[in-house]
Amino acid sequence: MFQKTETGITNLVTGETFDITQRPLPEDPMATSARLIQDDLALMFEKEDGEPYLLAGAILLAGFWRLQDKYGMRLSEIHTSGEVPQFREKLEKGMLNFFRRLEPKDPVVRNNYFIQVDDSLPWSSSIGAEDSPDVSWNTAAKNKAIENHYFRSERQSLRRLPRSGAVVFTIRTYFEPVTKIAAEPYVPGRLASAVRSWGDDVSRYKGKEKYEQVLLEYLDQKHKEQVEGGLEVEREDEVRSYPY
């Protein structure tokens, strides 16, 4: 995908060549980085108070949040401003310790997932316009047809950069219609069970009331069809592995 040159690097997919020897640099390093890989990027730097701060990023496919809102925030503030469920009670201390222990040689990968009720990959238009001062699930239409339901998942990697000590996130977003993923063995039952397991706080955070009736009815029907077609439910853990 890449080729080293005398002055920098060439992206063999796009044909773009980047000069990293010229001073001043022709463009912002984050812009260059964003044009070299498909993932979104976010960099956290630890300040004197011992907490990581979001001080650089190239975020193009955030879906539900905006870099301009989070830029300059410390790690805990990013999560509390986004109303992440149980962050103060259960997650804050462990997350800070995790960041402090992260080593360059030991990158970590994690996944998350959301249900989205519009087909926009860069920004979920159902929660409001991207340039609106206030965005929330309150603006989303309720119980839209199942064809409007999408499964959105992020594969995030975290690693510490050896020179600067910053922690870099790579965020790769996968976006598929629920009707497509529900055709895979075990997926309808597994996803329905996961959605039903959410507590009230997670349900509010993920906008469950806007889609649960249509989504669960559809997933239950697809799971029933798979079982009637011979799906061996008891073998799920052997046959399939899910990141969520």
C-alpha positions as CSV (number, residue, x, y, z in Angstrom):
1,M,0.0,0.0,0.0
2,F,2.9,2.4,0.6
3,Q,6.3,3.0,-0.8
4,K,9.2,4.9,0.8
5,T,10.7,7.7,-1.2
6,E,13.7,10.0,-0.7
7,T,11.5,12.7,0.8
8,G,8.7,10.8,2.4
9,I,6.1,8.3,1.4
10,T,3.8,7.4,-1.5
11,N,0.3,6.0,-1.1
12,L,0.1,3.4,-3.8
13,V,-3.7,3.2,-3.6
14,T,-4.4,6.9,-4.2
15,G,-1.1,7.8,-6.0
16,E,-0.5,10.6,-3.6
17,T,3.1,11.4,-2.6
18,F,3.9,13.2,0.7
19,D,7.1,15.2,1.4
20,I,7.9,15.0,5.1
21,T,11.3,16.6,4.8
22,Q,10.2,20.0,3.7
23,R,10.1,22.7,6.4
24,P,7.6,24.0,7.1
25,L,5.6,20.9,6.3
26,P,3.3,21.4,3.2
27,E,0.2,20.4,5.3
28,D,-0.8,19.5,8.8
29,P,0.6,16.1,9.8
30,M,-2.9,14.9,10.9
31,A,-4.2,15.7,7.4
32,T,-1.4,13.7,5.9
33,S,-2.0,10.8,8.2
34,A,-5.7,10.8,7.4
35,R,-4.9,10.4,3.7
36,L,-2.6,7.5,4.3
37,I,-5.0,5.1,6.2
38,Q,-8.8,4.4,6.2
39,D,-9.1,4.7,10.0
40,D,-10.0,7.8,11.9
41,L,-7.3,9.0,14.2
42,A,-7.3,10.6,17.7
43,L,-4.2,11.4,19.9
44,M,-4.3,11.7,23.6
45,F,-1.4,13.5,25.4
46,E,-0.9,13.3,29.2
47,K,-0.6,16.7,30.9
48,E,0.8,17.7,34.3
49,D,-2.4,16.6,36.1
50,G,-1.7,13.0,35.0
51,E,-4.7,12.8,32.8
52,P,-4.8,12.3,29.0
53,Y,-6.2,15.1,26.8
54,L,-7.5,14.9,23.3
55,L,-5.1,17.3,21.5
56,A,-5.0,16.1,17.9
57,G,-7.2,14.1,15.6
58,A,-8.6,13.4,12.1
59,I,-12.2,12.3,12.6
60,L,-14.2,11.9,9.4
61,L,-16.7,9.2,10.3
62,A,-17.6,9.9,13.9
63,G,-21.4,9.2,13.4
64,F,-22.6,10.6,16.8
65,W,-19.9,13.1,18.0
66,R,-17.8,16.0,16.7
67,L,-14.1,16.6,17.2
68,Q,-14.7,20.3,17.6
69,D,-16.8,19.5,20.7
70,K,-14.3,17.2,22.3
71,Y,-11.0,18.8,21.3
72,G,-8.9,19.9,24.3
73,M,-10.9,17.8,26.8
74,R,-9.4,15.5,29.3
75,L,-10.3,11.8,29.0
76,S,-12.9,11.9,31.9
77,E,-14.6,15.0,30.5
78,I,-14.9,13.4,27.1
79,H,-16.9,10.6,28.6
80,T,-19.0,12.6,31.0
81,S,-19.9,15.2,28.4
82,G,-21.1,12.3,26.2
83,E,-23.1,10.9,29.1
84,V,-21.4,7.5,28.9
85,P,-23.3,5.2,31.2
86,Q,-21.8,4.5,34.6
87,F,-18.5,6.2,33.7
88,R,-18.0,7.9,37.1
89,E,-19.2,4.9,39.1
90,K,-17.5,2.0,37.4
91,L,-15.2,3.1,34.5
92,E,-13.2,6.2,35.3
93,K,-10.6,4.9,37.6
94,G,-10.0,1.7,35.6
95,M,-9.7,3.6,32.4
96,L,-7.1,6.0,33.7
97,N,-5.1,3.2,35.1
98,F,-5.3,1.4,31.7
99,F,-4.0,4.5,29.9
100,R,-1.1,4.9,32.3
101,R,-0.1,1.2,31.9
102,L,-0.3,1.1,28.1
103,E,3.1,0.3,26.5
104,P,4.3,0.8,22.9
105,K,4.9,-2.9,22.5
106,D,1.4,-3.9,23.7
107,P,-1.4,-2.4,21.5
108,V,-5.0,-3.1,22.5
109,V,-8.0,-3.7,20.3
110,R,-11.6,-3.3,21.3
111,N,-15.0,-3.1,19.5
112,N,-18.2,-1.3,20.2
113,Y,-21.5,-1.2,18.4
114,F,-24.6,1.0,17.9
115,I,-27.9,0.8,16.0
116,Q,-28.5,3.7,13.6
117,V,-31.8,4.6,12.0
118,D,-30.5,6.4,8.9
119,D,-28.0,5.4,6.2
120,S,-25.4,8.2,6.7
121,L,-22.0,6.8,7.5
122,P,-20.1,10.1,8.3
123,W,-22.8,11.6,10.5
124,S,-26.1,10.1,11.8
125,S,-28.6,12.7,10.5
126,S,-31.4,11.2,12.6
127,I,-29.9,12.8,15.7
128,G,-29.9,16.3,14.1
129,A,-27.8,18.3,11.7
130,E,-24.1,18.0,12.1
131,D,-23.7,21.8,12.5
132,S,-26.6,22.0,15.0
133,P,-25.6,23.3,18.5
134,D,-27.6,20.5,20.1
135,V,-27.9,16.9,18.9
136,S,-29.6,14.0,20.5
137,W,-31.8,11.0,19.9
138,N,-34.8,13.1,20.7
139,T,-35.0,14.2,17.0
140,A,-35.0,10.7,15.6
141,A,-38.1,9.2,14.2
142,K,-39.5,6.3,16.1
143,N,-40.0,2.7,14.8
144,K,-39.0,3.4,11.2
145,A,-39.1,0.4,8.8
146,I,-36.4,-2.2,9.3
147,E,-34.8,-1.2,6.0
148,N,-33.8,2.0,7.8
149,H,-31.9,0.2,10.6
150,Y,-28.1,-0.1,10.4
151,F,-25.5,-1.8,12.5
152,R,-22.6,0.5,13.2
153,S,-19.5,-1.0,14.8
154,E,-16.0,0.5,15.5
155,R,-12.8,-1.5,15.7
156,Q,-10.5,0.7,17.9
157,S,-6.9,0.1,18.4
158,L,-4.9,1.9,21.2
159,R,-1.1,2.1,21.3
160,R,1.4,4.4,23.0
161,L,3.8,6.2,20.7
162,P,7.4,5.5,21.9
163,R,8.8,9.0,21.3
164,S,6.1,11.4,22.3
165,G,4.3,9.1,24.8
166,A,1.0,10.0,23.3
167,V,-1.7,7.3,23.0
168,V,-3.1,7.0,19.4
169,F,-6.5,5.7,18.7
170,T,-7.2,4.2,15.3
171,I,-11.0,3.9,14.7
172,R,-12.2,1.8,11.8
173,T,-16.0,2.0,11.3
174,Y,-18.1,-0.8,9.8
175,F,-21.6,0.0,8.7
176,E,-24.1,-2.6,7.4
177,P,-27.9,-2.8,7.1
178,V,-29.4,-4.9,9.9
179,T,-31.2,-6.9,7.2
180,K,-27.9,-8.0,5.8
181,I,-26.1,-9.0,9.0
182,A,-29.3,-10.8,10.2
183,A,-28.9,-13.2,7.3
184,E,-25.8,-14.7,9.0
185,P,-26.2,-17.7,11.3
186,Y,-26.7,-16.8,15.0
187,V,-26.6,-13.1,14.4
188,P,-30.3,-12.3,14.9
189,G,-30.6,-14.2,18.2
190,R,-27.3,-12.9,19.5
191,L,-28.1,-9.2,18.6
192,A,-31.6,-9.4,20.0
193,S,-30.3,-10.8,23.3
194,A,-27.7,-8.1,23.5
195,V,-30.2,-5.3,23.0
196,R,-32.5,-6.8,25.6
197,S,-29.7,-6.9,28.1
198,W,-29.1,-3.2,28.1
199,G,-30.0,-1.4,31.3
200,D,-32.0,1.8,31.4
201,D,-28.9,4.0,31.2
202,V,-27.4,2.2,28.2
203,S,-30.8,2.1,26.5
204,R,-31.0,5.9,26.8
205,Y,-27.5,6.4,25.6
206,K,-28.0,4.2,22.5
207,G,-31.5,5.5,21.7
208,K,-33.2,2.1,22.2
209,E,-36.8,3.5,22.5
210,K,-36.5,4.8,18.9
211,Y,-36.1,1.4,17.3
212,E,-36.6,-1.5,19.7
213,Q,-40.1,-2.5,18.7
214,V,-39.3,-2.9,15.0
215,L,-35.8,-4.2,15.5
216,L,-36.6,-6.9,18.0
217,E,-39.6,-8.1,16.2
218,Y,-37.5,-8.5,13.0
219,L,-34.6,-10.2,14.8
220,D,-36.9,-12.6,16.7
221,Q,-38.5,-13.6,13.4
222,K,-35.2,-14.2,11.7
223,H,-33.9,-16.1,14.6
224,K,-37.0,-18.3,14.6
225,E,-36.5,-19.0,10.9
226,Q,-32.9,-20.0,11.4
227,V,-33.8,-22.4,14.3
228,E,-36.6,-23.9,12.2
229,G,-34.1,-24.3,9.4
230,G,-31.8,-26.4,11.5
231,L,-29.6,-23.9,13.4
232,E,-28.0,-25.6,16.4
233,V,-28.3,-23.0,19.0
234,E,-26.3,-24.9,21.6
235,R,-23.2,-24.8,19.2
236,E,-23.2,-21.0,18.9
237,D,-20.0,-20.5,20.9
238,E,-18.2,-23.2,18.8
239,V,-19.2,-21.8,15.5
240,R,-19.3,-18.1,15.8
241,S,-17.3,-15.5,17.7
242,Y,-18.6,-11.9,18.0
243,P,-16.7,-8.8,19.1
244,Y,-19.8,-7.3,20.8
